[in-house]
Amino acid sequence: MNRDFNASVARAAREMAEEHTVADTLERVLEFCVDVIEPCDFAGISLVEDGRVRTLAASGEKLRAIDDLQFQLREGPCFDAMRQLDVVTANDLATDVRWPRWGPLVSERTGVRSSLSFRLFTTNRTLGALNLYSKSPRAFGHDDVIEGHVVAAQAAVAVATTLTEAQLKRAVETRTVIGQATGILMERFGLTPDAAFGVMRRISQTHNVKLYALARDLVETGGLAGLDDERAVDGLAVDGRAVDGRAVDGGSVEIQPIEDD
């Protein structure tokens, strides 16, 4: 690795650290790959989310088509990099026997002939893969692999940090919205905090609506996720006060039947 590359990596690392969203971080990584790794014509990053793999950033629509086809066929260097190897090199996708369906199709449809894929990972988890593509066969050499490893390591740290911050932010936002919705139910029906939360949780379970979605709709629209308020709250109450024939004893979130007078 030469000094210019080392300086570029250091600069890119600082720039990535300053990005505030996952999307911005990924775009910065791709710009760096196309600019600095000479044979790279296209670059993309695919991340693992809830057991699924999808391309979150790409240097062009052609790259998205490449990855979409890979995910449809369930074969290709991105999958192999995430499941088996840290780096996967392909010298000629048109003839590579490892991906008999994906390789020839990609070569024919996009003109891409070679690829270089790196697993993005930290000590505790695999995040996804960094995929580099070239329109020339045998485009990526030894130096490109070494440089790609460095970029992938920097990208993994940046993405992991951004994801952690984004997840923390979402968690705070979720708690805030649920707290606001609880307050609305407390005021509207005269409920205690525990009982108001219990009502939301019971409606969430009964109507198969996620608790956050229920709370968000209540805060934004005053309604319960598209449900009629009276029907949704039917059979629920707090502090021993019956609502439509049922009561909750002492503010408990457990729903108990009561006899009609």
Summary of the structure (lengths in Angstrom):
residues: 261
radius of gyration: 26.1
end to end distance: 85.0
largest distance: 86.9
contacts: 845
relative contact order: 0.10
helix: 54%
strand: 17%
